[in-house]
Amino acid sequence: MTLYQKIVLPLVCIVVIPTVLLGLLAFQRSSEQIEAMARTLLLDNLQHNIKRLNERLTAIEAQSENVIASEKLRFLLGSGPPATLVDELEFIRQIYALIGELKGDYELTLYPKQLDKYPNYNSSSVTPDTPWFRQAIDMGGRPFWRVESPSGGPVPQVLHYVRSVRSIPLLETLAVMDIRIPAFVLTNDITAPEHLRHVRFTVIDGLGGLIMADKGEMDGLLTALLGTAAPEPGSDRIRTIVLDGKPHYEASLPVGKNDWRLVATIPVADLMGPVDNIKTFMWWLVAAGIALMVVFAMLLVKLFTTPVKSLVHHMRRIHRGELAYYPHYAKRGDEIGQLMHGYNSMVSGLLRLIDNTKGIEEEKRRLEMRTLIHQINPHFLYNTMDAIRWRAERAGESTIAEMVASLVNLLRFSINNGEELTTVEREIEHVRSYLNIETKRAGETFQALFHIQPHVMQAPFMKLTIQPLVENAVKHAIKKNGREGGGGKIMISLLREGDCLVCRVEDNGPGSTIDLAEHFRALDRQHGNADSGVGLYNTNRRLQLRFGEAYGIRLDNREGGGCTATLVHPLLEPESANGAREKDK
């Protein structure tokens, strides 16, 4: 995967997953809230309808109380059955007059207890053995309801409020009153919210019998509701039932003093229709939001990955050996601009490093050429000097033989140019050979003293670095100033100081009159081409080229007279000089 893909994919997941989860949560919460509001609305409407029904039932009960409280009616009914037809007709006239006074808003019918003794009054099919008539007498003044459907359909069309009329104070049943209420009277008391078109209301008694239904055509609903028990006290008053294969909400509350309950049913789809619309709108909104956020994220990521991708393509030129600056996006102030600036700085540093390396290699080449020029065939010279030493010994010239032997040792030490490192011990031996020759030549006009720490004798050391310092002391400090009688002294010390080996060559001559650092800078400008004074320069350059600018040579005048040449050399591991030591041997 590319960097662009690695960034875009997690970013899209970070955007899409929380957005979808948030949408689902919002939909669930909104659905719950809308459903709760709809359920509350349904219950509120149900309670409103129950209030109106209770008012209607209270009015019917009040009418029955008026009938029972009529003294005229009790007197008329308590006078006993008529003995003659004239008495019955008089009873009929008086009873109808009383019914006209007492009936109120609903049709009222009174049936004497001894109904069979009033043949002309009772023109209906009611007999003393009619079940509801006998039930009214047996209930002793307690009312009950009965329903009637003259058309034979499942929905009652007429409701009857039945109650017995009893005497006072003996409480003997005198008659049975029947208040007839058309079902539409109760139906008209029930109202439904305008936006809930499919809500249906039904009144059911405690036994599951149908009392009233507002829509007679709902046979399936009535069949499902009949025989169902009321919810237990304390349970949710709204539950879900399945009618005609569709889920419906059912809510029920008790009505009046009877064991009736008003049941409201409504399809779940009617209540959740707004939720579905919200769901559709929400998913469109979420999809549009995700699409916009994904496009924005891709553009944003592309804004940052395109410069990086372009830089990567440009950096491939480095593999082909091309070091070129990247000219684009460097003026940006953000991290991309800093990256481009850092890349260009790296290229600039590499170019400078390459130039410096080329200069160092060129300088090394010049030093090697200068060394080769001054060697004058060391093998031939070594063999010749060895022959001279043997002839001097045969002739009895021991001094000449000793000088030649020292010179041979010098040549033996420097003949191998393949290795730059030797040991401190071998370097000091080389210096001793040189001083032996110089003392023989100068007639022992100076003394050389050595102070070397024993534990550094096997430490690796750059070859032919101490001898130029000693030669400078002999040439400039001792011989040049004409010290006679052995008054010249040279002190050669080599000590470990921290992580460095420090060699000091001290003399008691007149001191140095030159600034060695300025002298070295002048030779740098001449690329080391001079007739004299290049020994210390070459040694200093070899040390710095090999080990760095922290190492090299310096000259200091001593307070009591004379000069001190100090050489600073790094402390190396002994293994570094193994190869050189073997070749020196």
Beta strands, then each sheet from edge to edge (+ up, - down):
strand 1: 107-112
strand 2: 144-148
strand 3: 158-166
strand 4: 173-182
strand 5: 200-204
strand 6: 210-213
strand 7: 238-243
strand 8: 246-255
strand 9: 260-267
strand 10: 421-423
strand 11: 446-452
strand 12: 460-462
strand 13: 488-497
strand 14: 500-507
strand 15: 552-557
strand 16: 563-570
sheet 1: 1+ 4- 3+ 2-
sheet 2: 6+ 5- 9+ 8- 7+
sheet 3: 10+ 12-
sheet 4: 11+ 13+ 14- 16+ 15-
end
